[in-house]
Amino acid sequence: MADIYVWLLSFFFIIALLVLVVFQLMCLADLEFDYINPYDSSSRINKVVVPEFITQGVLCIFYLLSGHWIMSLFCIPYLYYNLRLYTQRKHLVDVTEIFNQLPWEKKQRLFKLIYLVSLLFLSIFWLIYSALEDHES
């Protein structure tokens, strides 16, 4: 029964990460279509970058502590990429360069979105599998 709660909690972590990445993509799309100015867009994105990194780190550590080694291995590339961006101080969006970097920023977040959706499907699969396995015994 505890395994179901672990997968349910990881499901909510991944949903939170998806919400943060989609919010960033919406800010970039609003900037692209001139619904928002560059300063507001970059400040909104920069407010959620560090919580996204922290949530991803907590999810990876959560998988390690709960004994789900394969899911933890799936989280490591994303965590490494986030740590690399943070240590190189490239994690924040620069207000003066946002228009020049707009295609790259959108592409980066789209890859994150695809990656998180695949993690979400794996989490849902293991949640259902654990629930069925628990129901049989």
LUMDREN-553074 format. One record per atom (N, C-alpha, C, CB): z negated, y negated, x negated; residue in three letters; atom name. Coordinates in Angstrom, 1 decimal. Glycine has a CB too. Layout:
N
((Z,Y,X),ALA,CA)
...
END
This chain:
137
((0.0,1.2,-0.8),MET,N)
((0.0,0.0,0.0),MET,CA)
((0.0,-1.3,-0.9),MET,C)
((-1.2,0.0,0.9),MET,CB)
((-0.6,-1.2,-2.0),ALA,N)
((-0.7,-2.3,-2.9),ALA,CA)
((0.7,-2.7,-3.4),ALA,C)
((-1.7,-2.1,-4.1),ALA,CB)
((1.5,-1.7,-3.6),ASP,N)
((2.9,-1.9,-4.1),ASP,CA)
((3.7,-2.8,-3.1),ASP,C)
((3.6,-0.6,-4.3),ASP,CB)
((3.4,-2.6,-1.9),ILE,N)
((4.2,-3.4,-0.8),ILE,CA)
((3.8,-4.8,-1.0),ILE,C)
((3.9,-2.8,0.6),ILE,CB)
((2.5,-5.1,-1.2),TYR,N)
((2.0,-6.5,-1.3),TYR,CA)
((2.6,-7.1,-2.6),TYR,C)
((0.5,-6.5,-1.4),TYR,CB)
((2.7,-6.3,-3.7),VAL,N)
((3.3,-6.8,-4.9),VAL,CA)
((4.7,-7.2,-4.7),VAL,C)
((3.2,-5.8,-6.0),VAL,CB)
((5.5,-6.4,-4.0),TRP,N)
((6.9,-6.7,-3.7),TRP,CA)
((7.0,-7.9,-2.8),TRP,C)
((7.6,-5.5,-3.2),TRP,CB)
((6.1,-8.0,-1.8),LEU,N)
((6.1,-9.1,-0.9),LEU,CA)
((5.8,-10.4,-1.6),LEU,C)
((5.1,-8.8,0.3),LEU,CB)
((4.8,-10.4,-2.5),LEU,N)
((4.5,-11.6,-3.2),LEU,CA)
((5.7,-12.0,-4.1),LEU,C)
((3.2,-11.4,-4.0),LEU,CB)
((6.3,-11.0,-4.8),SER,N)
((7.4,-11.4,-5.6),SER,CA)
((8.6,-11.9,-4.8),SER,C)
((7.9,-10.1,-6.4),SER,CB)
((8.7,-11.4,-3.6),PHE,N)
((9.8,-11.9,-2.7),PHE,CA)
((9.5,-13.4,-2.4),PHE,C)
((9.8,-11.1,-1.3),PHE,CB)
((8.3,-13.8,-2.2),PHE,N)
((8.0,-15.2,-1.9),PHE,CA)
((8.1,-16.1,-3.2),PHE,C)
((6.5,-15.3,-1.4),PHE,CB)
((7.8,-15.5,-4.3),PHE,N)
((8.1,-16.2,-5.6),PHE,CA)
((9.6,-16.5,-5.7),PHE,C)
((7.6,-15.4,-6.8),PHE,CB)
((10.4,-15.5,-5.5),ILE,N)
((11.8,-15.7,-5.6),ILE,CA)
((12.4,-16.7,-4.6),ILE,C)
((12.6,-14.3,-5.5),ILE,CB)
((11.9,-16.6,-3.4),ILE,N)
((12.3,-17.6,-2.4),ILE,CA)
((11.9,-19.0,-2.8),ILE,C)
((11.6,-17.2,-1.0),ILE,CB)
((10.8,-19.2,-3.4),ALA,N)
((10.4,-20.5,-3.9),ALA,CA)
((11.3,-21.0,-5.0),ALA,C)
((8.9,-20.5,-4.4),ALA,CB)
((11.7,-20.1,-5.9),LEU,N)
((12.6,-20.4,-6.9),LEU,CA)
((14.0,-20.8,-6.3),LEU,C)
((12.8,-19.3,-7.9),LEU,CB)
((14.4,-20.0,-5.3),LEU,N)
((15.7,-20.3,-4.7),LEU,CA)
((15.7,-21.7,-4.0),LEU,C)
((16.0,-19.2,-3.7),LEU,CB)
((14.6,-22.0,-3.4),VAL,N)
((14.5,-23.3,-2.7),VAL,CA)
((14.6,-24.5,-3.8),VAL,C)
((13.2,-23.4,-1.9),VAL,CB)
((13.9,-24.3,-4.9),LEU,N)
((14.0,-25.3,-5.9),LEU,CA)
((15.4,-25.5,-6.5),LEU,C)
((13.0,-25.0,-7.1),LEU,CB)
((16.1,-24.4,-6.7),VAL,N)
((17.4,-24.5,-7.3),VAL,CA)
((18.4,-25.0,-6.3),VAL,C)
((17.9,-23.1,-7.8),VAL,CB)
((18.3,-24.6,-5.0),VAL,N)
((19.2,-25.2,-4.0),VAL,CA)
((18.9,-26.7,-3.8),VAL,C)
((19.0,-24.4,-2.6),VAL,CB)
((17.6,-27.1,-3.9),PHE,N)
((17.3,-28.5,-3.8),PHE,CA)
((18.0,-29.3,-5.0),PHE,C)
((15.8,-28.7,-3.9),PHE,CB)
((18.0,-28.7,-6.2),GLN,N)
((18.7,-29.4,-7.3),GLN,CA)
((20.2,-29.5,-7.1),GLN,C)
((18.3,-28.7,-8.6),GLN,CB)
((20.7,-28.4,-6.5),LEU,N)
((22.2,-28.4,-6.3),LEU,CA)
((22.5,-29.4,-5.2),LEU,C)
((22.6,-27.0,-5.8),LEU,CB)
((21.7,-29.6,-4.2),MET,N)
((21.9,-30.6,-3.1),MET,CA)
((21.8,-32.0,-3.7),MET,C)
((20.9,-30.4,-2.0),MET,CB)
((20.9,-32.2,-4.6),CYS,N)
((20.8,-33.5,-5.2),CYS,CA)
((22.1,-33.8,-6.0),CYS,C)
((19.6,-33.6,-6.1),CYS,CB)
((22.6,-32.8,-6.7),LEU,N)
((23.8,-33.0,-7.5),LEU,CA)
((25.0,-33.2,-6.6),LEU,C)
((24.0,-31.8,-8.4),LEU,CB)
((25.1,-32.5,-5.5),ALA,N)
((26.2,-32.7,-4.6),ALA,CA)
((26.1,-34.1,-3.9),ALA,C)
((26.1,-31.6,-3.5),ALA,CB)
((24.9,-34.5,-3.6),ASP,N)
((24.8,-35.9,-3.0),ASP,CA)
((25.2,-36.9,-4.0),ASP,C)
((23.3,-36.1,-2.6),ASP,CB)
((24.9,-36.7,-5.3),LEU,N)
((25.3,-37.6,-6.3),LEU,CA)
((26.8,-37.6,-6.5),LEU,C)
((24.6,-37.3,-7.6),LEU,CB)
((27.4,-36.5,-6.4),GLU,N)
((28.9,-36.3,-6.6),GLU,CA)
((29.6,-37.1,-5.4),GLU,C)
((29.3,-34.9,-6.6),GLU,CB)
((29.1,-37.0,-4.2),PHE,N)
((29.7,-37.7,-3.1),PHE,CA)
((29.2,-39.1,-2.8),PHE,C)
((29.6,-36.8,-1.9),PHE,CB)
((28.4,-39.6,-3.8),ASP,N)
((27.9,-41.0,-3.7),ASP,CA)
((27.0,-41.3,-2.5),ASP,C)
((29.1,-42.0,-3.7),ASP,CB)
((26.2,-40.3,-2.1),TYR,N)
((25.2,-40.5,-1.1),TYR,CA)
((23.9,-40.9,-1.7),TYR,C)
((25.0,-39.2,-0.3),TYR,CB)
((23.8,-40.8,-3.0),ILE,N)
((22.5,-41.1,-3.7),ILE,CA)
((22.9,-41.7,-5.0),ILE,C)
((21.6,-39.9,-3.8),ILE,CB)
((22.0,-42.6,-5.5),ASN,N)
((22.3,-43.2,-6.8),ASN,CA)
((21.8,-42.3,-8.0),ASN,C)
((21.7,-44.6,-6.9),ASN,CB)
((22.3,-42.5,-9.2),PRO,N)
((22.0,-41.6,-10.3),PRO,CA)
((20.5,-41.6,-10.6),PRO,C)
((22.7,-42.0,-11.5),PRO,CB)
((19.8,-42.7,-10.5),TYR,N)
((18.4,-42.8,-10.8),TYR,CA)
((17.6,-41.9,-9.8),TYR,C)
((17.9,-44.2,-10.8),TYR,CB)
((17.9,-42.0,-8.5),ASP,N)
((17.1,-41.2,-7.6),ASP,CA)
((17.4,-39.7,-7.7),ASP,C)
((17.5,-41.7,-6.1),ASP,CB)
((18.7,-39.4,-8.0),SER,N)
((19.1,-38.0,-8.1),SER,CA)
((18.4,-37.4,-9.3),SER,C)
((20.6,-37.9,-8.3),SER,CB)
((18.4,-38.1,-10.5),SER,N)
((17.8,-37.5,-11.7),SER,CA)
((16.3,-37.5,-11.5),SER,C)
((18.2,-38.3,-12.9),SER,CB)
((15.7,-38.4,-10.9),SER,N)
((14.2,-38.4,-10.7),SER,CA)
((13.8,-37.2,-9.8),SER,C)
((13.7,-39.7,-10.2),SER,CB)
((14.6,-37.0,-8.7),ARG,N)
((14.3,-35.9,-7.8),ARG,CA)
((14.4,-34.5,-8.5),ARG,C)
((15.2,-36.0,-6.6),ARG,CB)
((15.5,-34.4,-9.3),ILE,N)
((15.7,-33.2,-10.0),ILE,CA)
((14.7,-32.9,-11.1),ILE,C)
((17.1,-33.1,-10.7),ILE,CB)
((14.3,-34.0,-11.8),ASN,N)
((13.3,-33.9,-12.9),ASN,CA)
((11.9,-33.5,-12.4),ASN,C)
((13.3,-35.1,-13.7),ASN,CB)
((11.6,-33.9,-11.1),LYS,N)
((10.3,-33.6,-10.5),LYS,CA)
((10.2,-32.1,-10.3),LYS,C)
((10.1,-34.3,-9.2),LYS,CB)
((11.3,-31.4,-10.1),VAL,N)
((11.1,-29.9,-9.7),VAL,CA)
((11.5,-29.0,-10.8),VAL,C)
((12.0,-29.7,-8.5),VAL,CB)
((12.0,-29.5,-12.0),VAL,N)
((12.4,-28.7,-13.1),VAL,CA)
((11.2,-27.9,-13.7),VAL,C)
((13.1,-29.5,-14.2),VAL,CB)
((10.1,-28.6,-14.0),VAL,N)
((9.0,-28.0,-14.6),VAL,CA)
((8.3,-27.0,-13.6),VAL,C)
((8.0,-29.0,-15.1),VAL,CB)
((8.1,-27.3,-12.3),PRO,N)
((7.6,-26.3,-11.4),PRO,CA)
((8.5,-25.1,-11.3),PRO,C)
((7.4,-26.9,-10.0),PRO,CB)
((9.8,-25.3,-11.4),GLU,N)
((10.7,-24.1,-11.4),GLU,CA)
((10.4,-23.2,-12.6),GLU,C)
((12.2,-24.6,-11.4),GLU,CB)
((10.3,-23.9,-13.8),PHE,N)
((10.0,-23.1,-15.0),PHE,CA)
((8.7,-22.4,-14.9),PHE,C)
((10.0,-24.0,-16.3),PHE,CB)
((7.7,-23.0,-14.4),ILE,N)
((6.3,-22.4,-14.3),ILE,CA)
((6.4,-21.3,-13.3),ILE,C)
((5.3,-23.5,-13.9),ILE,CB)
((7.0,-21.4,-12.2),THR,N)
((7.1,-20.4,-11.2),THR,CA)
((7.9,-19.2,-11.8),THR,C)
((7.9,-20.9,-9.9),THR,CB)
((8.9,-19.4,-12.5),GLN,N)
((9.6,-18.3,-13.1),GLN,CA)
((8.8,-17.6,-14.2),GLN,C)
((10.9,-18.8,-13.8),GLN,CB)
((8.0,-18.3,-14.9),GLY,N)
((7.1,-17.7,-15.9),GLY,CA)
((6.0,-16.9,-15.2),GLY,C)
((6.5,-18.7,-16.8),GLY,CB)
((5.5,-17.4,-14.2),VAL,N)
((4.4,-16.7,-13.4),VAL,CA)
((5.0,-15.4,-12.8),VAL,C)
((3.8,-17.6,-12.3),VAL,CB)
((6.2,-15.5,-12.3),LEU,N)
((6.9,-14.3,-11.7),LEU,CA)
((7.1,-13.2,-12.8),LEU,C)
((8.2,-14.6,-11.1),LEU,CB)
((7.5,-13.6,-14.0),CYS,N)
((7.7,-12.6,-15.1),CYS,CA)
((6.4,-12.0,-15.5),CYS,C)
((8.4,-13.3,-16.3),CYS,CB)
((5.4,-12.8,-15.6),ILE,N)
((4.0,-12.3,-16.0),ILE,CA)
((3.5,-11.4,-14.9),ILE,C)
((3.1,-13.5,-16.3),ILE,CB)
((3.8,-11.8,-13.6),PHE,N)
((3.3,-11.0,-12.5),PHE,CA)
((3.9,-9.6,-12.5),PHE,C)
((3.7,-11.7,-11.2),PHE,CB)
((5.2,-9.5,-12.8),TYR,N)
((5.9,-8.2,-12.9),TYR,CA)
((5.3,-7.4,-14.1),TYR,C)
((7.4,-8.4,-13.2),TYR,CB)
((5.0,-8.1,-15.2),LEU,N)
((4.4,-7.4,-16.3),LEU,CA)
((3.0,-6.8,-16.0),LEU,C)
((4.3,-8.3,-17.5),LEU,CB)
((2.2,-7.6,-15.3),LEU,N)
((0.8,-7.2,-15.0),LEU,CA)
((0.8,-6.1,-13.9),LEU,C)
((0.0,-8.4,-14.5),LEU,CB)
((1.8,-6.2,-13.0),SER,N)
((1.8,-5.2,-11.9),SER,CA)
((2.5,-3.9,-12.3),SER,C)
((2.5,-5.8,-10.7),SER,CB)
((3.0,-3.8,-13.5),GLY,N)
((3.6,-2.6,-14.0),GLY,CA)
((5.1,-2.4,-13.7),GLY,C)
((2.8,-1.5,-13.6),GLY,CB)
((5.8,-3.4,-13.2),HIS,N)
((7.2,-3.2,-12.9),HIS,CA)
((8.0,-3.7,-14.0),HIS,C)
((7.5,-4.1,-11.6),HIS,CB)
((8.2,-2.8,-15.0),TRP,N)
((8.8,-3.2,-16.3),TRP,CA)
((10.2,-3.5,-16.2),TRP,C)
((8.6,-2.0,-17.3),TRP,CB)
((11.0,-2.8,-15.3),ILE,N)
((12.4,-3.1,-15.2),ILE,CA)
((12.6,-4.5,-14.6),ILE,C)
((13.1,-2.0,-14.3),ILE,CB)
((11.9,-4.8,-13.6),MET,N)
((12.1,-6.2,-13.0),MET,CA)
((11.6,-7.2,-14.0),MET,C)
((11.2,-6.3,-11.7),MET,CB)
((10.6,-6.9,-14.8),SER,N)
((10.2,-7.9,-15.8),SER,CA)
((11.3,-8.0,-16.9),SER,C)
((8.9,-7.4,-16.5),SER,CB)
((12.0,-7.0,-17.2),LEU,N)
((13.1,-7.1,-18.1),LEU,CA)
((14.3,-7.9,-17.5),LEU,C)
((13.6,-5.7,-18.5),LEU,CB)
((14.5,-7.8,-16.2),PHE,N)
((15.5,-8.6,-15.6),PHE,CA)
((15.2,-10.1,-15.6),PHE,C)
((15.7,-8.1,-14.1),PHE,CB)
((13.9,-10.4,-15.6),CYS,N)
((13.4,-11.8,-15.6),CYS,CA)
((13.5,-12.4,-17.0),CYS,C)
((12.1,-11.9,-15.0),CYS,CB)
((13.4,-11.6,-18.0),ILE,N)
((13.3,-12.2,-19.4),ILE,CA)
((14.5,-13.1,-19.8),ILE,C)
((13.2,-11.0,-20.4),ILE,CB)
((15.7,-12.8,-19.5),PRO,N)
((16.8,-13.7,-19.9),PRO,CA)
((16.7,-15.1,-19.3),PRO,C)
((18.2,-13.1,-19.6),PRO,CB)
((16.4,-15.1,-18.0),TYR,N)
((16.2,-16.4,-17.4),TYR,CA)
((15.0,-17.2,-17.9),TYR,C)
((16.0,-16.2,-15.8),TYR,CB)
((13.9,-16.4,-18.2),LEU,N)
((12.7,-17.1,-18.8),LEU,CA)
((13.0,-17.6,-20.2),LEU,C)
((11.6,-16.1,-18.8),LEU,CB)
((13.8,-16.8,-21.0),TYR,N)
((14.2,-17.2,-22.3),TYR,CA)
((15.0,-18.5,-22.3),TYR,C)
((14.9,-16.1,-23.1),TYR,CB)
((16.0,-18.5,-21.4),TYR,N)
((16.8,-19.7,-21.2),TYR,CA)
((16.0,-20.9,-20.9),TYR,C)
((17.9,-19.4,-20.2),TYR,CB)
((15.1,-20.8,-19.9),ASN,N)
((14.2,-21.9,-19.6),ASN,CA)
((13.4,-22.4,-20.7),ASN,C)
((13.4,-21.5,-18.4),ASN,CB)
((12.8,-21.4,-21.5),LEU,N)
((12.0,-21.8,-22.6),LEU,CA)
((12.8,-22.5,-23.7),LEU,C)
((11.3,-20.5,-23.2),LEU,CB)
((14.0,-22.0,-23.9),ARG,N)
((14.9,-22.6,-24.9),ARG,CA)
((15.2,-24.0,-24.5),ARG,C)
((16.2,-21.8,-25.1),ARG,CB)
((15.6,-24.3,-23.2),LEU,N)
((15.8,-25.6,-22.7),LEU,CA)
((14.6,-26.5,-22.9),LEU,C)
((16.2,-25.6,-21.3),LEU,CB)
((13.4,-26.0,-22.6),TYR,N)
((12.2,-26.8,-22.7),TYR,CA)
((11.9,-27.1,-24.1),TYR,C)
((11.1,-26.0,-22.0),TYR,CB)
((12.0,-26.2,-25.0),THR,N)
((11.7,-26.5,-26.4),THR,CA)
((12.7,-27.4,-27.1),THR,C)
((11.6,-25.2,-27.2),THR,CB)
((13.9,-27.4,-26.7),GLN,N)
((14.9,-28.3,-27.2),GLN,CA)
((14.9,-29.6,-26.5),GLN,C)
((16.3,-27.6,-27.1),GLN,CB)
((14.1,-29.7,-25.5),ARG,N)
((13.9,-31.0,-24.7),ARG,CA)
((15.2,-31.3,-24.0),ARG,C)
((13.5,-32.1,-25.5),ARG,CB)
((15.9,-30.3,-23.5),LYS,N)
((17.1,-30.5,-22.7),LYS,CA)
((16.9,-30.1,-21.2),LYS,C)
((18.3,-29.6,-23.3),LYS,CB)
((15.7,-29.9,-20.8),HIS,N)
((15.4,-29.5,-19.5),HIS,CA)
((15.5,-30.6,-18.4),HIS,C)
((14.1,-28.8,-19.4),HIS,CB)
((15.4,-31.8,-18.8),LEU,N)
((15.4,-33.0,-17.9),LEU,CA)
((16.8,-33.5,-17.8),LEU,C)
((14.4,-34.0,-18.3),LEU,CB)
((17.2,-34.1,-16.7),VAL,N)
((18.5,-34.7,-16.5),VAL,CA)
((18.4,-36.2,-16.9),VAL,C)
((18.9,-34.6,-15.0),VAL,CB)
((19.3,-36.6,-17.7),ASP,N)
((19.3,-38.0,-18.2),ASP,CA)
((20.1,-38.8,-17.2),ASP,C)
((19.9,-38.1,-19.6),ASP,CB)
((19.4,-39.9,-16.8),VAL,N)
((20.0,-40.8,-15.8),VAL,CA)
((21.3,-41.5,-16.3),VAL,C)
((19.0,-41.8,-15.3),VAL,CB)
((21.4,-41.7,-17.5),THR,N)
((22.6,-42.4,-18.1),THR,CA)
((23.7,-41.5,-18.3),THR,C)
((22.2,-43.1,-19.4),THR,CB)
((23.5,-40.2,-18.5),GLU,N)
((24.5,-39.2,-18.7),GLU,CA)
((24.8,-38.3,-17.6),GLU,C)
((24.2,-38.4,-20.0),GLU,CB)
((24.2,-38.5,-16.4),ILE,N)
((24.3,-37.5,-15.3),ILE,CA)
((25.8,-37.4,-14.8),ILE,C)
((23.4,-37.9,-14.2),ILE,CB)
((26.5,-38.5,-14.8),PHE,N)
((27.9,-38.3,-14.3),PHE,CA)
((28.8,-37.6,-15.3),PHE,C)
((28.5,-39.7,-14.1),PHE,CB)
((28.5,-37.7,-16.6),ASN,N)
((29.3,-37.0,-17.6),ASN,CA)
((28.9,-35.5,-17.6),ASN,C)
((29.0,-37.6,-19.0),ASN,CB)
((27.7,-35.2,-17.3),GLN,N)
((27.2,-33.8,-17.3),GLN,CA)
((27.2,-33.2,-16.0),GLN,C)
((25.9,-33.8,-17.9),GLN,CB)
((27.7,-33.8,-14.9),LEU,N)
((27.6,-33.3,-13.6),LEU,CA)
((28.3,-31.9,-13.4),LEU,C)
((28.3,-34.2,-12.6),LEU,CB)
((29.5,-31.7,-13.9),PRO,N)
((30.0,-30.3,-13.8),PRO,CA)
((29.2,-29.2,-14.5),PRO,C)
((31.4,-30.2,-14.3),PRO,CB)
((28.7,-29.6,-15.7),TRP,N)
((27.8,-28.6,-16.4),TRP,CA)
((26.5,-28.3,-15.7),TRP,C)
((27.6,-29.1,-17.8),TRP,CB)
((25.9,-29.4,-15.2),GLU,N)
((24.6,-29.2,-14.4),GLU,CA)
((24.8,-28.4,-13.2),GLU,C)
((24.1,-30.6,-14.1),GLU,CB)
((25.9,-28.6,-12.5),LYS,N)
((26.2,-27.8,-11.3),LYS,CA)
((26.5,-26.4,-11.6),LYS,C)
((27.4,-28.4,-10.5),LYS,CB)
((27.2,-26.1,-12.7),LYS,N)
((27.5,-24.8,-13.1),LYS,CA)
((26.3,-24.0,-13.5),LYS,C)
((28.6,-24.8,-14.2),LYS,CB)
((25.4,-24.7,-14.2),GLN,N)
((24.2,-24.1,-14.7),GLN,CA)
((23.3,-23.7,-13.5),GLN,C)
((23.4,-25.1,-15.6),GLN,CB)
((23.2,-24.5,-12.5),ARG,N)
((22.4,-24.2,-11.4),ARG,CA)
((23.0,-23.2,-10.5),ARG,C)
((22.1,-25.5,-10.6),ARG,CB)
((24.3,-23.1,-10.4),LEU,N)
((25.0,-22.1,-9.7),LEU,CA)
((24.8,-20.7,-10.3),LEU,C)
((26.5,-22.3,-9.6),LEU,CB)
((24.8,-20.6,-11.7),PHE,N)
((24.5,-19.4,-12.3),PHE,CA)
((23.0,-19.0,-12.1),PHE,C)
((24.7,-19.5,-13.8),PHE,CB)
((22.1,-19.9,-12.1),LYS,N)
((20.7,-19.6,-11.7),LYS,CA)
((20.6,-19.1,-10.3),LYS,C)
((19.8,-20.9,-11.9),LYS,CB)
((21.4,-19.7,-9.4),LEU,N)
((21.3,-19.3,-8.0),LEU,CA)
((21.8,-17.9,-7.8),LEU,C)
((22.2,-20.3,-7.1),LEU,CB)
((22.9,-17.5,-8.5),ILE,N)
((23.5,-16.2,-8.4),ILE,CA)
((22.5,-15.2,-9.0),ILE,C)
((24.8,-16.1,-9.2),ILE,CB)
((21.9,-15.6,-10.1),TYR,N)
((20.9,-14.7,-10.8),TYR,CA)
((19.7,-14.5,-9.9),TYR,C)
((20.4,-15.3,-12.1),TYR,CB)
((19.2,-15.5,-9.2),LEU,N)
((18.0,-15.4,-8.3),LEU,CA)
((18.4,-14.6,-7.1),LEU,C)
((17.5,-16.7,-8.0),LEU,CB)
((19.6,-14.7,-6.6),VAL,N)
((20.0,-14.0,-5.4),VAL,CA)
((20.0,-12.5,-5.7),VAL,C)
((21.3,-14.4,-4.8),VAL,CB)
((20.5,-12.1,-6.9),SER,N)
((20.5,-10.7,-7.3),SER,CA)
((19.1,-10.2,-7.5),SER,C)
((21.3,-10.5,-8.6),SER,CB)
((18.2,-11.0,-8.0),LEU,N)
((16.8,-10.6,-8.1),LEU,CA)
((16.1,-10.5,-6.7),LEU,C)
((16.0,-11.7,-8.9),LEU,CB)
((16.6,-11.3,-5.8),LEU,N)
((16.1,-11.2,-4.4),LEU,CA)
((16.5,-9.9,-3.8),LEU,C)
((16.5,-12.4,-3.6),LEU,CB)
((17.7,-9.6,-4.0),PHE,N)
((18.2,-8.3,-3.4),PHE,CA)
((17.5,-7.1,-4.0),PHE,C)
((19.7,-8.2,-3.6),PHE,CB)
((17.2,-7.1,-5.3),LEU,N)
((16.5,-6.1,-5.9),LEU,CA)
((15.0,-6.0,-5.4),LEU,C)
((16.4,-6.2,-7.5),LEU,CB)
((14.4,-7.2,-5.2),SER,N)
((13.1,-7.2,-4.7),SER,CA)
((13.0,-6.7,-3.3),SER,C)
((12.5,-8.7,-4.7),SER,CB)
((14.0,-7.1,-2.4),ILE,N)
((14.1,-6.6,-1.1),ILE,CA)
((14.3,-5.0,-1.1),ILE,C)
((15.2,-7.2,-0.3),ILE,CB)
((15.1,-4.6,-1.9),PHE,N)
((15.4,-3.1,-2.0),PHE,CA)
((14.1,-2.4,-2.4),PHE,C)
((16.4,-2.8,-3.1),PHE,CB)
((13.3,-2.9,-3.4),TRP,N)
((12.1,-2.2,-3.8),TRP,CA)
((11.0,-2.4,-2.7),TRP,C)
((11.6,-2.7,-5.1),TRP,CB)
((11.0,-3.5,-2.0),LEU,N)
((10.1,-3.6,-0.9),LEU,CA)
((10.3,-2.6,0.2),LEU,C)
((10.2,-5.1,-0.3),LEU,CB)
((11.5,-2.4,0.6),ILE,N)
((11.9,-1.5,1.6),ILE,CA)
((11.6,0.0,1.1),ILE,C)
((13.3,-1.6,2.1),ILE,CB)
((12.0,0.2,-0.1),TYR,N)
((11.7,1.6,-0.7),TYR,CA)
((10.2,1.9,-0.7),TYR,C)
((12.3,1.6,-2.1),TYR,CB)
((9.4,0.9,-1.1),SER,N)
((8.0,1.1,-1.2),SER,CA)
((7.4,1.3,0.2),SER,C)
((7.3,-0.1,-1.9),SER,CB)
((7.9,0.6,1.2),ALA,N)
((7.4,0.7,2.6),ALA,CA)
((7.7,2.1,3.1),ALA,C)
((8.0,-0.4,3.5),ALA,CB)
((8.9,2.5,2.9),LEU,N)
((9.3,3.9,3.4),LEU,CA)
((8.6,5.0,2.6),LEU,C)
((10.9,4.1,3.2),LEU,CB)
((8.4,4.8,1.4),GLU,N)
((7.6,5.8,0.6),GLU,CA)
((6.2,5.8,1.0),GLU,C)
((7.7,5.5,-0.9),GLU,CB)
((5.6,4.7,1.4),ASP,N)
((4.2,4.6,1.8),ASP,CA)
((4.1,5.2,3.2),ASP,C)
((3.7,3.2,1.8),ASP,CB)
((5.1,5.0,4.0),HIS,N)
((5.1,5.5,5.4),HIS,CA)
((5.2,7.1,5.4),HIS,C)
((6.2,4.9,6.2),HIS,CB)
((5.9,7.6,4.5),GLU,N)
((6.1,9.1,4.4),GLU,CA)
((4.8,9.8,4.0),GLU,C)
((7.2,9.5,3.5),GLU,CB)
((4.0,9.2,3.2),SER,N)
((2.7,9.8,2.7),SER,CA)
((1.5,9.5,3.5),SER,C)
((2.5,9.5,1.3),SER,CB)
END
